[in-house]
Amino acid sequence: MSIRNQRSEGVEQRGDDVAKAAQPRGRGRPKLMSDAEQASSIARRARDLFLEKGYARTTMEDVVARCRISKSTLYRLFPNKTELFGAVIDDHRQEMLALAGNYDDLPVDEALARIFRIEIDDEANHERMALIRFVVVEAREFPELRDLLHERGADRSRQELAGWLEAEKAKGRIAIPDSDHAAKALMDLMFGALVMKPPGNPEWPDRQQRIRYLRNCIDMFTQGILPRRSA
């Protein structure tokens, strides 16, 4: 290669380097999660803190330390502790009712068993009930927690379940007069006795008895309790 060509290539290379250097650089590290994903991750860790320390003793600084995030990130996503606890309940709602799936290929009773997640192990069942019991206790001092649990937990879950029941009714798979009333009755049947058990008492002698009880609840709901008359 001639000296002239070498010089020409050198000039072009330097020009490219200058152009690259002139391009604006992004600030900070690349964003790995969306705001929604990060908020959900923070809510899961905050839930553990609330259960460990109690609502009053858990601070936003504790959440920053546990999640290893900046204060500005936390307050951008959650302006205050009440909103953070609301997000904890939003995340918890899917642990109570799995209503994001498609159950069209299942019989109604099995679909309900999947929705209420009755086959989960004892540890997972204990964890999902722990937050509800936590709110029942903490609400004596902080009544707003009970309101949050109803509004963003029970009420929204009932609305989602009523929507699913109404869709099943439209398909002719079930016959119910009022989807909202049916959803409330079913949730009371499935969760009522579980929530009211005294703290420290074992929920069930074993997992199979819990599953059998919940399946019996579903059978009573789907089939009724009156004997069927023969034609």
N, C-alpha and C positions, 0 to 999 in steps of 0.2 A: 504494500500500500504506500502511495506517495506521501511526502511530508504535508503537501497541501490538503490531501484527503484526510490525513490524521488530524490536522488543525481544524478542518471543517467539522469532523465528527465531534471533536472536543468542544467546539462552540455550541453545537446542537445539544450535547449532553448537559453542558452548563445551563443552557436555556431551559431544558426540561427540569433540572433541579431547582432553578429559580421559580419556575411556574408552580412546581409542587409545593415549595416552601411558602408561596404566596397564597395557597389555598387555605381557607379557614379550617381550623381543627376543632373537633367537638370537645366540649368540656367534660371532664370527669370520665368515669368508667362507662363502657357501653351498657345500655339498659337491658338487663337480662329478663326481667319480668314486667308484665303489664301492671298498671295500677290495681286492677281487680285481682290479679294473682298475688301481688304483694300484700294487698289488704287481707286476703284470705289467709295467707301464711302468718301474718301478724296476729290475726284473730285467734288462730289455733294456739299460738304460743301464749297469747294473753290469757286465754282460757285456763291454761295450766297455772299461770300465776294467780289468777283469781281464786282458783280452787285451793291453791297452796296457802295463800296469805289472807284471803278474804277480800271483799270489795273495798272496804275502807282503807286497808293497809297497802293495797296495790296502787302504786303511783305510775304516772306516765314515764317517769325516769326508769322505773323497774322494767317497763316494757321495752324502752330503748336499749337497755343493757341486755335483756334476754334475747332480743331480736337482732342485736348488733346493727342498728340503724341509727341515723341521725334524728335529732329532735324535729328538725324541719320536715323530714320525710313523714314521721309519725303524725305530726300536727296537720300536715297537708292532707293526709288520708282520713284522720280522725281528729276533729277539732277539740274534742274533750273525752273524758273517760266514759261518759254515758253513751256517746256514739260508738266508742270502741266496744263497749259491752253489747250494744245492739248488734254489732257485726259478729260478735261471738255467738249470739243467738241465731243470726242468719246462717252462719256456718253450721251450727248445731242442728238446724232444721232438717238438713239432708240426712243426718244420722238417725233422726226419728222416722222420717218418711222418705223413701227413695222414689220420688215421683218424676224423675227425669227420664226414666227408661220407657221402652215400648214393650207392653205386656200383651199385645193382641194375640199372640200365638199360645197363650196360656189360659187354662180355665180360670174363671173369676176367683175362686177360692185360692188357687195357687198364686195368682197375680197379687192378691191382697197379702198373702204370706211374704212375697218378695217386697212389696211396698213397705210393709211394717218391719221388714228385716228380722223375722223371728228366728232365723237360723244362725245368727251371729253367736260367737262364743261368749262365755260368761264375763270375761274381762271387758269386751267391747260393750256388752249390755250394761254392765255396771258403770262404765264411763259415760254412756249416753244418758243414763238416769241421774248421774251425779250432779250434772248442771241444774237439772230441774229441782232436785232436793236442795241444792245450794241456794237457788233463788227463793225457795219457800222459807228458808231460815233467814237469809240476808234481808228479805223484804220486810221483816219486822222493823228493821232500822232504816231501810231504804225502800219505801213503797214504790218508787219509780221503777225498780227492777221487776216487780211483779207486773207492772204495766207493760214494760218492754217484752217480758216473756209472753204475755197474752197477745200483744199487738204484732210482734215480729216473729213469734214462735207459734203458739197455739192457733191464733186467728188466721194467720197466713197458711199454716198447714191445713187447717180445716177448709179454707177456700180452695187450695190446690187439690185436696182429696175430693171435695165436692165437684170440682171441675172434671176430675177423672171419672167419678161416678156418673155424672151427667153425660159424659161422652159414651160410657158403657151403656147407659140407658138409651141413648140415641141409636146405638148399634143393635138394640134389642137383646143385649146379653143380660140385663137385669131389669127389674120392674120395681121402682121406688116412687113414692108420691112427691118427696121433696129431697133433693140431693144434699142440700146444706144440713137439714136435720139428720139425714142418714150419716153424713160424714161426722157430725158431732157425736151421735150415738156410738158409732164405731170407734172413734178415738177414745171416748169415755170407757168403752168396754175393754179396749186393748191396753190403755195406759193408766186408767184410774187406780186400779188396785196396786200397780207397780209403784206409782209415785207416792202413795200414802203409806207404804210399809215403813215402820220405824227405822231410823238410822242405826246401823250396826247389826241389824238382824239379817241373816242370809235371805236373799230374795227367793230362792228356790233350793230344795235339797240337791237338785242337779239340773243340768242344762236340758235334758230330755223331758223332765217334768214341766219346765217352763215352756218348751216348744209345744208339748202336748196341750197344755192349758190354753195357749194362744191359738192353736189350731182349732180347739173346741169353741173358742170365742168366734172365730171366723165362720165355723160351721153353723153356729147359732144365728149369726147375722145373715148368712147367705141362704140358709134352709128354713129358718124359723124354728119354733119349739112345739108347735101344734102338730099332732099326728096327721099324716096325709091320709085322706080317705080314698079307698080303692074305688075305681070306676065301676 
